[in-house]
Amino acid sequence: MGTPINQLFDLTGRIALVTGGSRGLGLQIAEALGDAGARLMLTARKADELESACAQLQARGIDARWVAADASTPEGVARIVDETCERLGDIDILVNNAGATWGAPAEDHPLDAWDKVMDLNVRAVFLISQAVGRRCMIPRGAGRIVNVASIAGLSGNGPAMTTLAYNTSKGAVVNFTRALAGEWGRHGITVNALAPGFFPSRMTRGTLARLGEDALAEKAPLRRLGDDDDLKGAAVLFASAAGKHITGQILAVDGGVSAVHGG
């Protein structure tokens, strides 16, 4: 007889670190992991937003803490990992969600904006995965890494979109996920990525206003954008024993957009 399904998805006793966990998709994922029983450390750069997010999670009965730091620097990553391990214990689940975007035509894209997007969306994912893997996951022969990519990393843009740096960075996250899964599988570590479509958030607010929520929803077979619950099931799958034989995979959560438009 196999394990009961509710036990496979149970995260009781697990320690989860969520970058960019103070709002948007990161907070949605944190909420899901906490509801499943995980103890949480949220990190981002703004202490006030982290404090508010933790209060929201704690009101649901979730054990949530926070640490403000810049995950794109080695010093920031060291602080995040040290504080998480000291305050909660070794990290079982890492969610790399922190990200940034910038809109500009390719021919006019500022170099400093390119660097900002690449530092947070790619460099930070590498730095914190390396640190958590080396300190917590490889020594124990177990771990779950969940990266937040995007359907923007699965294909090119149409002429209405001018997010070259963002698309490039999310394409890098897609292949980072596959490459790291191949390298760290022998350590019992799974590495997977969620690739959301359009979800209303602070990051997408400008694009949704410019292109229209209804027009974007019409491009999806399900005729809707993502909501506050749509990443939860997939996140818990990748973070739990239910997903122990899944690694190196990219799961689009986009209402079917990538199935009919290629991303």
Accessible surface in RSA format (square Angstrom, percent):
REM  Atomic radii and reference values for relative SASA: ProtOr
REM  Chains: A
REM  Algorithm: Lee & Richards
REM  Probe-radius: 1.40
REM  Slices: 20
REM RES _ NUM      All-atoms   Total-Side   Main-Chain    Non-polar    All polar
REM                ABS   REL    ABS   REL    ABS   REL    ABS   REL    ABS   REL
RES MET A   1   241.50 125.1 158.62 105.0  82.87 197.3 131.78 112.0 109.72 145.4
RES GLY A   2    69.58  85.8   0.00   N/A  69.58  85.8  40.73 111.8  28.84  64.6
RES THR A   3    74.63  53.1  51.51  52.2  23.11  55.1  20.07  27.0  54.56  82.5
RES PRO A   4    70.53  51.4  58.93  53.7  11.60  42.2  70.53  58.2   0.00   0.0
RES ILE A   5   116.34  66.2 111.20  82.8   5.13  12.4 111.50  80.3   4.83  13.1
RES ASN A   6   109.23  75.3  94.85  91.7  14.37  34.6  43.17 103.9  66.05  63.8
RES GLN A   7   104.61  58.5  92.03  67.3  12.58  29.9  25.76  54.8  78.85  59.8
RES LEU A   8    38.53  21.5  38.15  27.3   0.38   1.0  38.53  27.1   0.00   0.0
RES PHE A   9    68.88  34.5  67.09  41.6   1.80   4.7  67.35  40.8   1.53   4.4
RES ASP A  10    72.19  50.6  52.68  52.4  19.51  46.1  16.15  38.0  56.05  55.9
RES LEU A  11     2.18   1.2   2.04   1.5   0.14   0.3   2.18   1.5   0.00   0.0
RES THR A  12    99.64  70.9  78.97  80.1  20.67  49.3  63.90  85.8  35.74  54.0
RES GLY A  13    55.33  68.2   0.00   N/A  55.33  68.2  32.26  88.5  23.07  51.7
RES ARG A  14   119.21  50.1 119.21  60.8   0.00   0.0   8.02  11.0 111.19  67.4
RES ILE A  15    10.05   5.7  10.05   7.5   0.00   0.0  10.05   7.2   0.00   0.0
RES ALA A  16     0.00   0.0   0.00   0.0   0.00   0.0   0.00   0.0   0.00   0.0
RES LEU A  17     0.00   0.0   0.00   0.0   0.00   0.0   0.00   0.0   0.00   0.0
RES VAL A  18     0.00   0.0   0.00   0.0   0.00   0.0   0.00   0.0   0.00   0.0
RES THR A  19     4.57   3.2   4.57   4.6   0.00   0.0   2.22   3.0   2.35   3.6
RES GLY A  20    15.26  18.8   0.00   N/A  15.26  18.8  11.74  32.2   3.52   7.9
RES GLY A  21     0.00   0.0   0.00   N/A   0.00   0.0   0.00   0.0   0.00   0.0
RES SER A  22    10.41   8.8   3.98   5.3   6.44  14.8   0.00   0.0  10.41  14.6
RES ARG A  23    96.06  40.3  92.35  47.1   3.71   8.8  31.53  43.1  64.53  39.1
RES GLY A  24    39.91  49.2   0.00   N/A  39.91  49.2  25.33  69.5  14.57  32.6
RES LEU A  25    37.05  20.6  33.17  23.7   3.88   9.7  33.17  23.3   3.88  10.4
RES GLY A  26     0.02   0.0   0.00   N/A   0.02   0.0   0.00   0.0   0.02   0.0
RES LEU A  27    22.43  12.5  22.40  16.0   0.04   0.1  22.40  15.7   0.04   0.1
RES GLN A  28    15.59   8.7   9.49   6.9   6.10  14.5  10.40  22.1   5.19   3.9
RES ILE A  29     0.17   0.1   0.17   0.1   0.00   0.0   0.17   0.1   0.00   0.0
RES ALA A  30     0.00   0.0   0.00   0.0   0.00   0.0   0.00   0.0   0.00   0.0
RES GLU A  31    21.54  12.4  21.54  16.3   0.00   0.0   0.54   1.1  21.00  17.1
RES ALA A  32     6.03   5.5   1.51   2.3   4.52  10.3   4.29   6.0   1.74   4.6
RES LEU A  33     0.59   0.3   0.59   0.4   0.00   0.0   0.59   0.4   0.00   0.0
RES GLY A  34     7.69   9.5   0.00   N/A   7.69   9.5   0.00   0.0   7.69  17.2
RES ASP A  35    78.08  54.7  42.11  41.9  35.97  85.1  29.77  70.1  48.30  48.2
RES ALA A  36    23.11  21.3   7.86  12.1  15.25  34.7  20.24  28.5   2.87   7.6
RES GLY A  37    28.31  34.9   0.00   N/A  28.31  34.9  18.71  51.4   9.59  21.5
RES ALA A  38     3.28   3.0   0.00   0.0   3.28   7.5   0.00   0.0   3.28   8.7
RES ARG A  39    77.75  32.6  77.75  39.6   0.00   0.0  28.20  38.5  49.54  30.0
RES LEU A  40     0.00   0.0   0.00   0.0   0.00   0.0   0.00   0.0   0.00   0.0
RES MET A  41     0.00   0.0   0.00   0.0   0.00   0.0   0.00   0.0   0.00   0.0
RES LEU A  42     0.00   0.0   0.00   0.0   0.00   0.0   0.00   0.0   0.00   0.0
RES THR A  43     1.68   1.2   1.68   1.7   0.00   0.0   1.17   1.6   0.51   0.8
RES ALA A  44    20.07  18.5  11.68  18.0   8.39  19.1  20.07  28.3   0.00   0.0
RES ARG A  45   128.09  53.8 101.50  51.7  26.59  63.3  40.80  55.8  87.29  52.9
RES LYS A  46   113.94  55.6 109.75  67.3   4.19  10.0  72.89  65.6  41.05  43.7
RES ALA A  47    44.66  41.1  39.85  61.5   4.81  10.9  39.92  56.2   4.74  12.5
RES ASP A  48   101.28  70.9  89.90  89.5  11.37  26.9  44.91 105.7  56.37  56.2
RES GLU A  49    34.47  19.8  29.74  22.5   4.73  11.3  22.28  43.1  12.19   9.9
RES LEU A  50     0.00   0.0   0.00   0.0   0.00   0.0   0.00   0.0   0.00   0.0
RES GLU A  51   106.00  60.9 104.58  79.1   1.42   3.4  27.08  52.4  78.92  64.4
RES SER A  52    72.17  61.0  61.27  81.8  10.90  25.1  32.64  69.5  39.54  55.4
RES ALA A  53     2.49   2.3   0.00   0.0   2.49   5.7   1.98   2.8   0.52   1.4
RES CYS A  54     3.53   2.7   3.53   3.9   0.00   0.0   3.53   8.9   0.00   0.0
RES ALA A  55    57.45  52.8  49.23  76.0   8.22  18.7  51.69  72.8   5.76  15.3
RES GLN A  56    88.17  49.3  78.25  57.2   9.93  23.6  36.22  77.1  51.96  39.4
RES LEU A  57     0.00   0.0   0.00   0.0   0.00   0.0   0.00   0.0   0.00   0.0
RES GLN A  58    94.23  52.7  78.26  57.2  15.98  38.0  27.22  57.9  67.02  50.8
RES ALA A  59    93.12  85.6  48.41  74.7  44.71 101.7  60.89  85.7  32.23  85.4
RES ARG A  60   121.67  51.1  86.07  43.9  35.60  84.8  33.28  45.5  88.39  53.6
RES GLY A  61    70.89  87.4   0.00   N/A  70.89  87.4  36.60 100.4  34.28  76.8
RES ILE A  62    10.63   6.0   3.19   2.4   7.44  17.9   7.41   5.3   3.22   8.7
RES ASP A  63    52.45  36.7  40.55  40.4  11.90  28.1  31.12  73.2  21.34  21.3
RES ALA A  64     1.70   1.6   0.00   0.0   1.70   3.9   0.00   0.0   1.70   4.5
RES ARG A  65    71.14  29.9  67.54  34.4   3.59   8.6  21.64  29.6  49.49  30.0
RES TRP A  66    81.03  32.5  76.34  37.0   4.69  11.0  59.48  31.7  21.55  35.0
RES VAL A  67     3.29   2.2   0.74   0.7   2.55   6.1   3.29   2.9   0.00   0.0
RES ALA A  68    19.70  18.1  16.86  26.0   2.84   6.5  17.22  24.2   2.48   6.6
RES ALA A  69    14.01  12.9   1.51   2.3  12.50  28.4  12.07  17.0   1.94   5.1
RES ASP A  70    44.47  31.2  39.97  39.8   4.50  10.6  18.58  43.7  25.89  25.8
RES ALA A  71     7.54   6.9   5.74   8.9   1.79   4.1   5.74   8.1   1.79   4.8
RES SER A  72    11.69   9.9  11.46  15.3   0.23   0.5   0.77   1.6  10.92  15.3
RES THR A  73    43.03  30.6  43.03  43.6   0.00   0.0  38.42  51.6   4.61   7.0
RES PRO A  74    68.30  49.8  60.83  55.4   7.47  27.2  63.79  52.7   4.50  28.0
RES GLU A  75   130.29  74.8 118.54  89.7  11.75  28.0  73.69 142.5  56.60  46.2
RES GLY A  76     9.08  11.2   0.00   N/A   9.08  11.2   8.42  23.1   0.66   1.5
RES VAL A  77     5.40   3.6   5.40   4.9   0.00   0.0   5.40   4.7   0.00   0.0
RES ALA A  78    49.28  45.3  42.69  65.9   6.59  15.0  49.15  69.2   0.13   0.3
RES ARG A  79   118.25  49.6 112.10  57.1   6.15  14.6  47.11  64.4  71.14  43.1
RES ILE A  80     0.00   0.0   0.00   0.0   0.00   0.0   0.00   0.0   0.00   0.0
RES VAL A  81     4.45   2.9   4.45   4.0   0.00   0.0   4.45   3.9   0.00   0.0
RES ASP A  82    54.42  38.1  54.42  54.2   0.00   0.0  10.06  23.7  44.37  44.2
RES GLU A  83    45.54  26.1  45.00  34.0   0.54   1.3  16.73  32.4  28.81  23.5
RES THR A  84     0.00   0.0   0.00   0.0   0.00   0.0   0.00   0.0   0.00   0.0
RES CYS A  85    16.65  12.6   4.63   5.2  12.03  28.3   4.81  12.2  11.85  12.8
RES GLU A  86   134.45  77.2  95.53  72.3  38.92  92.7  41.69  80.6  92.76  75.7
RES ARG A  87   102.04  42.8  79.51  40.5  22.53  53.6  41.35  56.5  60.69  36.8
RES LEU A  88    14.96   8.3   0.00   0.0  14.96  37.6   2.76   1.9  12.20  32.8
RES GLY A  89    25.43  31.4   0.00   N/A  25.43  31.4  24.24  66.5   1.19   2.7
RES ASP A  90    61.87  43.3  52.27  52.0   9.60  22.7   8.60  20.2  53.27  53.1
RES ILE A  91     0.00   0.0   0.00   0.0   0.00   0.0   0.00   0.0   0.00   0.0
RES ASP A  92    17.47  12.2  16.17  16.1   1.29   3.1   6.23  14.7  11.23  11.2
RES ILE A  93     1.64   0.9   1.64   1.2   0.00   0.0   1.64   1.2   0.00   0.0
RES LEU A  94     0.00   0.0   0.00   0.0   0.00   0.0   0.00   0.0   0.00   0.0
RES VAL A  95     0.78   0.5   0.78   0.7   0.00   0.0   0.78   0.7   0.00   0.0
RES ASN A  96     4.94   3.4   1.85   1.8   3.09   7.4   1.23   3.0   3.71   3.6
RES ASN A  97    19.71  13.6  13.40  12.9   6.31  15.2   0.23   0.5  19.48  18.8
RES ALA A  98    18.90  17.4  12.31  19.0   6.59  15.0  14.49  20.4   4.42  11.7
RES GLY A  99    22.06  27.2   0.00   N/A  22.06  27.2   2.04   5.6  20.02  44.8
RES ALA A 100    11.45  10.5   8.15  12.6   3.30   7.5  11.45  16.1   0.00   0.0
RES THR A 101    44.90  31.9  29.97  30.4  14.94  35.6  27.48  36.9  17.42  26.3
RES TRP A 102    96.96  38.9  92.89  45.0   4.07   9.6  92.71  49.4   4.26   6.9
RES GLY A 103    55.75  68.8   0.00   N/A  55.75  68.8  20.25  55.6  35.51  79.5
RES ALA A 104    13.06  12.0   9.47  14.6   3.59   8.2  12.81  18.0   0.24   0.6
RES PRO A 105    58.23  42.4  56.52  51.5   1.70   6.2  58.23  48.1   0.00   0.0
RES ALA A 106    62.23  57.2  40.29  62.2  21.94  49.9  40.50  57.0  21.73  57.6
RES GLU A 107   144.61  83.0 103.77  78.5  40.83  97.2  63.15 122.2  81.45  66.5
RES ASP A 108    97.02  68.0  75.17  74.8  21.85  51.7  29.34  69.1  67.68  67.5
RES HIS A 109    30.05  16.4   7.19   5.0  22.87  58.5   7.16   7.4  22.89  26.6
RES PRO A 110    49.76  36.3  39.37  35.9  10.39  37.8  49.76  41.1   0.00   0.0
RES LEU A 111   132.74  73.9 122.79  87.8   9.95  25.0 125.22  87.9   7.52  20.2
RES ASP A 112   108.96  76.3  97.11  96.7  11.85  28.0  46.57 109.6  62.39  62.2
RES ALA A 113     3.41   3.1   0.56   0.9   2.85   6.5   3.41   4.8   0.00   0.0
RES TRP A 114    75.57  30.3  75.57  36.6   0.00   0.0  55.42  29.6  20.15  32.7
RES ASP A 115    65.52  45.9  64.72  64.4   0.80   1.9  20.01  47.1  45.51  45.4
RES LYS A 116   102.13  49.8  93.17  57.2   8.96  21.3  53.51  48.2  48.62  51.8
RES VAL A 117     0.07   0.0   0.07   0.1   0.00   0.0   0.07   0.1   0.00   0.0
RES MET A 118    35.42  18.3  34.52  22.8   0.90   2.1  24.22  20.6  11.20  14.8
RES ASP A 119    56.68  39.7  56.64  56.4   0.03   0.1   5.60  13.2  51.08  50.9
RES LEU A 120    17.11   9.5  16.73  12.0   0.38   1.0  16.73  11.7   0.38   1.0
RES ASN A 121     0.86   0.6   0.00   0.0   0.86   2.1   0.35   0.8   0.52   0.5
RES VAL A 122    41.01  27.0  40.45  36.6   0.56   1.3  40.74  35.4   0.28   0.7
RES ARG A 123   107.74  45.2 102.28  52.1   5.46  13.0  30.07  41.1  77.67  47.1
RES ALA A 124     4.29   3.9   4.11   6.3   0.19   0.4   4.29   6.0   0.00   0.0
RES VAL A 125     9.97   6.6   9.51   8.6   0.47   1.1   9.93   8.6   0.04   0.1
RES PHE A 126    92.91  46.5  92.82  57.5   0.09   0.2  92.82  56.3   0.09   0.3
RES LEU A 127    24.36  13.6  22.46  16.1   1.90   4.8  22.46  15.8   1.90   5.1
RES ILE A 128     1.14   0.7   1.14   0.9   0.00   0.0   1.14   0.8   0.00   0.0
RES SER A 129     1.08   0.9   1.08   1.4   0.00   0.0   1.08   2.3   0.00   0.0
RES GLN A 130    62.02  34.7  59.83  43.7   2.19   5.2  12.82  27.3  49.20  37.3
RES ALA A 131    20.01  18.4  16.68  25.7   3.33   7.6  18.55  26.1   1.46   3.9
RES VAL A 132     0.00   0.0   0.00   0.0   0.00   0.0   0.00   0.0   0.00   0.0
RES GLY A 133     0.00   0.0   0.00   N/A   0.00   0.0   0.00   0.0   0.00   0.0
RES ARG A 134   155.24  65.2 144.46  73.6  10.78  25.7  66.69  91.1  88.55  53.7
RES ARG A 135   104.97  44.1  85.14  43.4  19.83  47.2  42.53  58.1  62.44  37.8
RES CYS A 136     0.32   0.2   0.00   0.0   0.32   0.8   0.15   0.4   0.18   0.2
RES MET A 137     0.00   0.0   0.00   0.0   0.00   0.0   0.00   0.0   0.00   0.0
RES ILE A 138    55.83  31.8  46.58  34.7   9.24  22.3  46.58  33.5   9.24  25.1
RES PRO A 139    94.20  68.7  50.40  45.9  43.80 159.2  61.68  50.9  32.52 202.1
RES ARG A 140   107.23  45.0  74.43  37.9  32.79  78.1  55.46  75.8  51.77  31.4
RES GLY A 141    38.96  48.0   0.00   N/A  38.96  48.0  20.33  55.8  18.63  41.7
RES ALA A 142    47.35  43.5  47.06  72.6   0.29   0.7  47.11  66.3   0.24   0.6
RES GLY A 143     5.03   6.2   0.00   N/A   5.03   6.2   4.22  11.6   0.80   1.8
RES ARG A 144    38.16  16.0  38.16  19.5   0.00   0.0   8.58  11.7  29.58  17.9
RES ILE A 145     0.99   0.6   0.00   0.0   0.99   2.4   0.00   0.0   0.99   2.7
RES VAL A 146     0.97   0.6   0.97   0.9   0.00   0.0   0.97   0.8   0.00   0.0
RES ASN A 147     0.10   0.1   0.10   0.1   0.00   0.0   0.10   0.2   0.00   0.0
RES VAL A 148     8.35   5.5   6.05   5.5   2.30   5.5   6.05   5.3   2.30   6.2
RES ALA A 149     1.96   1.8   0.00   0.0   1.96   4.5   0.00   0.0   1.96   5.2
RES SER A 150    10.16   8.6  10.16  13.6   0.00   0.0   2.20   4.7   7.96  11.2
RES ILE A 151    16.56   9.4  16.51  12.3   0.04   0.1  16.51  11.9   0.04   0.1
RES ALA A 152    23.41  21.5  15.15  23.4   8.27  18.8  22.73  32.0   0.69   1.8
RES GLY A 153    15.95  19.7   0.00   N/A  15.95  19.7   1.72   4.7  14.23  31.9
RES LEU A 154    64.27  35.8  32.16  23.0  32.11  80.7  37.77  26.5  26.50  71.3
RES SER A 155    43.80  37.0  21.43  28.6  22.37  51.5  32.66  69.5  11.14  15.6
RES GLY A 156    68.86  84.9   0.00   N/A  68.86  84.9  40.04 109.9  28.82  64.5
RES ASN A 157    65.56  45.2  26.74  25.8  38.82  93.5  15.32  36.9  50.24  48.6
RES GLY A 158    41.09  50.7   0.00   N/A  41.09  50.7  27.87  76.5  13.22  29.6
RES PRO A 159   144.78 105.5 110.57 100.8  34.21 124.3 124.03 102.4  20.75 129.0
RES ALA A 160    52.99  48.7  39.86  61.5  13.13  29.9  50.51  71.1   2.48   6.6
RES MET A 161    46.23  23.9  36.71  24.3   9.51  22.7  35.63  30.3  10.60  14.0
RES THR A 162    51.55  36.7  45.28  45.9   6.28  15.0  37.52  50.4  14.03  21.2
RES THR A 163    15.62  11.1  15.06  15.3   0.57   1.4  13.80  18.5   1.82   2.8
RES LEU A 164    81.72  45.5  78.96  56.5   2.76   6.9  81.08  56.9   0.63   1.7
RES ALA A 165     0.00   0.0   0.00   0.0   0.00   0.0   0.00   0.0   0.00   0.0
RES TYR A 166    34.86  16.3  34.86  19.8   0.00   0.0  16.88  12.7  17.99  22.2
RES ASN A 167    17.30  11.9  13.61  13.2   3.69   8.9  12.36  29.7   4.94   4.8
RES THR A 168    61.26  43.6  49.04  49.7  12.22  29.1  48.38  65.0  12.88  19.5
RES SER A 169     0.01   0.0   0.00   0.0   0.01   0.0   0.01   0.0   0.00   0.0
RES LYS A 170     9.44   4.6   9.44   5.8   0.00   0.0   1.86   1.7   7.58   8.1
RES GLY A 171    25.31  31.2   0.00   N/A  25.31  31.2  18.48  50.7   6.83  15.3
RES ALA A 172    40.07  36.8  25.86  39.9  14.21  32.3  35.84  50.5   4.23  11.2
RES VAL A 173     2.41   1.6   2.02   1.8   0.39   0.9   2.41   2.1   0.00   0.0
RES VAL A 174     7.43   4.9   7.43   6.7   0.00   0.0   7.43   6.5   0.00   0.0
RES ASN A 175    90.76  62.6  89.86  86.8   0.90   2.2  22.17  53.4  68.58  66.3
RES PHE A 176    42.39  21.2  34.58  21.4   7.81  20.3  40.83  24.8   1.56   4.5
RES THR A 177     0.00   0.0   0.00   0.0   0.00   0.0   0.00   0.0   0.00   0.0
RES ARG A 178   121.68  51.1 111.31  56.7  10.37  24.7  36.13  49.4  85.55  51.9
RES ALA A 179    66.09  60.8  49.19  75.9  16.89  38.4  60.88  85.7   5.21  13.8
RES LEU A 180    21.11  11.8  18.67  13.4   2.44   6.1  20.65  14.5   0.46   1.2
RES ALA A 181     5.56   5.1   2.86   4.4   2.70   6.1   3.05   4.3   2.51   6.6
RES GLY A 182    66.02  81.4   0.00   N/A  66.02  81.4  39.48 108.3  26.54  59.4
RES GLU A 183    99.43  57.1  92.47  70.0   6.96  16.6  23.91  46.2  75.52  61.7
RES TRP A 184    25.39  10.2  25.39  12.3   0.00   0.0  15.31   8.2  10.09  16.4
RES GLY A 185    36.44  44.9   0.00   N/A  36.44  44.9  20.61  56.6  15.83  35.5
RES ARG A 186   182.83  76.8 135.79  69.2  47.04 112.0  76.46 104.5 106.37  64.5
RES HIS A 187    43.53  23.8  38.92  27.1   4.61  11.8  28.15  29.0  15.39  17.9
RES GLY A 188    37.74  46.5   0.00   N/A  37.74  46.5  29.52  81.0   8.22  18.4
RES ILE A 189     2.09   1.2   0.00   0.0   2.09   5.0   0.09   0.1   2.01   5.4
RES THR A 190    10.64   7.6  10.64  10.8   0.00   0.0  10.28  13.8   0.36   0.5
RES VAL A 191     0.00   0.0   0.00   0.0   0.00   0.0   0.00   0.0   0.00   0.0
RES ASN A 192     0.67   0.5   0.67   0.6   0.00   0.0   0.00   0.0   0.67   0.6
RES ALA A 193     0.00   0.0   0.00   0.0   0.00   0.0   0.00   0.0   0.00   0.0
RES LEU A 194     0.00   0.0   0.00   0.0   0.00   0.0   0.00   0.0   0.00   0.0
RES ALA A 195     0.00   0.0   0.00   0.0   0.00   0.0   0.00   0.0   0.00   0.0
RES PRO A 196     5.72   4.2   4.33   3.9   1.39   5.0   4.33   3.6   1.39   8.6
RES GLY A 197    13.83  17.1   0.00   N/A  13.83  17.1   3.10   8.5  10.73  24.0
RES PHE A 198    57.02  28.5  47.96  29.7   9.06  23.6  48.67  29.5   8.35  23.9
RES PHE A 199     7.68   3.8   7.03   4.4   0.65   1.7   7.03   4.3   0.65   1.8
RES PRO A 200    73.09  53.3  51.45  46.9  21.64  78.7  52.19  43.1  20.90 129.9
RES SER A 201    30.08  25.4  11.85  15.8  18.23  42.0  20.82  44.3   9.26  13.0
RES ARG A 202   115.87  48.7  96.96  49.4  18.91  45.0  38.53  52.7  77.34  46.9
RES MET A 203    74.96  38.8  52.37  34.7  22.59  53.8  50.09  42.6  24.87  32.9
RES THR A 204    26.75  19.0  25.62  26.0   1.13   2.7  26.75  35.9   0.00   0.0
RES ARG A 205   152.37  64.0 148.84  75.9   3.53   8.4  64.78  88.5  87.59  53.1
RES GLY A 206    50.91  62.8   0.00   N/A  50.91  62.8  41.57 114.1   9.33  20.9
RES THR A 207    24.53  17.4  21.11  21.4   3.42   8.2   1.51   2.0  23.02  34.8
RES LEU A 208     9.08   5.1   7.46   5.3   1.62   4.1   7.63   5.4   1.45   3.9
RES ALA A 209    86.63  79.6  48.73  75.2  37.90  86.2  60.94  85.8  25.68  68.0
RES ARG A 210   138.23  58.0 101.88  51.9  36.35  86.6  73.73 100.8  64.50  39.1
RES LEU A 211    46.88  26.1  29.38  21.0  17.51  44.0  34.01  23.9  12.87  34.6
RES GLY A 212    26.79  33.0   0.00   N/A  26.79  33.0  26.56  72.9   0.23   0.5
RES GLU A 213    87.56  50.3  81.97  62.0   5.59  13.3  23.00  44.5  64.56  52.7
RES ASP A 214   120.39  84.3 116.58 116.0   3.82   9.0  37.34  87.9  83.06  82.8
RES ALA A 215    55.61  51.1  42.97  66.3  12.64  28.8  50.86  71.6   4.75  12.6
RES LEU A 216    14.38   8.0  10.12   7.2   4.26  10.7  10.12   7.1   4.26  11.5
RES ALA A 217    14.85  13.7  14.85  22.9   0.00   0.0  14.85  20.9   0.00   0.0
RES GLU A 218   105.73  60.7  95.78  72.5   9.95  23.7  41.86  81.0  63.87  52.1
RES LYS A 219   116.27  56.7 108.92  66.8   7.35  17.5  65.83  59.3  50.44  53.7
RES ALA A 220     1.78   1.6   1.78   2.8   0.00   0.0   1.78   2.5   0.00   0.0
RES PRO A 221    64.71  47.2  39.27  35.8  25.43  92.4  43.80  36.2  20.91 129.9
RES LEU A 222   117.70  65.5 100.47  71.9  17.23  43.3 103.55  72.7  14.15  38.1
RES ARG A 223   136.80  57.4 117.20  59.7  19.60  46.7  42.07  57.5  94.73  57.4
RES ARG A 224    97.75  41.0  90.70  46.2   7.05  16.8  46.45  63.5  51.31  31.1
RES LEU A 225    28.03  15.6  16.43  11.8  11.59  29.1  19.50  13.7   8.53  22.9
RES GLY A 226    13.47  16.6   0.00   N/A  13.47  16.6   5.92  16.3   7.55  16.9
RES ASP A 227    63.64  44.6  56.69  56.4   6.95  16.4  36.30  85.4  27.34  27.3
RES ASP A 228   118.41  82.9 115.80 115.3   2.62   6.2  32.93  77.5  85.49  85.3
RES ASP A 229    87.22  61.1  78.86  78.5   8.36  19.8  24.01  56.5  63.21  63.0
RES ASP A 230    44.29  31.0  27.70  27.6  16.59  39.2  10.41  24.5  33.87  33.8
RES LEU A 231     0.00   0.0   0.00   0.0   0.00   0.0   0.00   0.0   0.00   0.0
RES LYS A 232    37.26  18.2  37.16  22.8   0.10   0.2  25.13  22.6  12.13  12.9
RES GLY A 233    52.28  64.5   0.00   N/A  52.28  64.5  43.60 119.7   8.68  19.4
RES ALA A 234    16.15  14.9   7.41  11.4   8.74  19.9  11.21  15.8   4.94  13.1
RES ALA A 235     0.91   0.8   0.70   1.1   0.21   0.5   0.70   1.0   0.21   0.6
RES VAL A 236    16.99  11.2  16.99  15.4   0.00   0.0  16.99  14.8   0.00   0.0
RES LEU A 237    46.15  25.7  46.15  33.0   0.00   0.0  46.15  32.4   0.00   0.0
RES PHE A 238     5.46   2.7   4.55   2.8   0.91   2.4   4.57   2.8   0.89   2.5
RES ALA A 239     4.00   3.7   0.19   0.3   3.81   8.7   0.19   0.3   3.81  10.1
RES SER A 240     2.21   1.9   0.00   0.0   2.21   5.1   2.21   4.7   0.00   0.0
RES ALA A 241    41.95  38.6  35.64  55.0   6.31  14.4  36.06  50.8   5.89  15.6
RES ALA A 242    28.89  26.6   3.43   5.3  25.46  57.9   5.36   7.5  23.53  62.3
RES GLY A 243     0.18   0.2   0.00   N/A   0.18   0.2   0.08   0.2   0.11   0.2
RES LYS A 244   134.20  65.5 116.15  71.3  18.05  43.0  79.04  71.1  55.16  58.8
RES HIS A 245   180.60  98.7 156.85 109.0  23.74  60.7 109.73 113.1  70.87  82.5
RES ILE A 246    53.18  30.3  50.31  37.5   2.87   6.9  53.03  38.2   0.15   0.4
RES THR A 247    54.00  38.4  42.99  43.6  11.01  26.2  42.99  57.7  11.01  16.6
RES GLY A 248    13.95  17.2   0.00   N/A  13.95  17.2   6.66  18.3   7.29  16.3
RES GLN A 249    94.82  53.0  94.61  69.1   0.21   0.5  21.49  45.7  73.33  55.6
RES ILE A 250    36.82  21.0   7.37   5.5  29.45  71.0   7.41   5.3  29.41  79.8
RES LEU A 251    71.67  39.9  70.43  50.4   1.24   3.1  71.67  50.3   0.00   0.0
RES ALA A 252    33.42  30.7  14.44  22.3  18.98  43.2  14.44  20.3  18.98  50.3
RES VAL A 253    27.54  18.1  22.72  20.6   4.82  11.6  26.76  23.3   0.78   2.1
RES ASP A 254    18.56  13.0   4.84   4.8  13.72  32.4   7.45  17.5  11.11  11.1
RES GLY A 255    19.91  24.6   0.00   N/A  19.91  24.6   8.37  23.0  11.54  25.8
RES GLY A 256    23.05  28.4   0.00   N/A  23.05  28.4  18.76  51.5   4.29   9.6
RES VAL A 257    24.56  16.2  24.56  22.2   0.00   0.0  24.56  21.3   0.00   0.0
RES SER A 258    27.01  22.8  16.18  21.6  10.83  24.9   6.63  14.1  20.38  28.6
RES ALA A 259    89.46  82.3  46.80  72.2  42.66  97.1  58.51  82.4  30.95  82.0
RES VAL A 260    91.18  60.0  56.23  50.9  34.95  84.2  61.86  53.7  29.32  79.5
RES HIS A 261   103.98  56.8  70.77  49.2  33.21  85.0  55.85  57.6  48.12  56.0
RES GLY A 262    43.54  53.7   0.00   N/A  43.54  53.7  33.37  91.6  10.17  22.8
RES GLY A 263    22.72  28.0   0.00   N/A  22.72  28.0   6.22  17.1  16.50  36.9
END  Absolute sums over single chains surface
CHAIN  1 A    11906.0       8963.1       2942.9       6667.8       5238.2
END  Absolute sums over all chains
TOTAL         11906.0       8963.1       2942.9       6667.8       5238.2
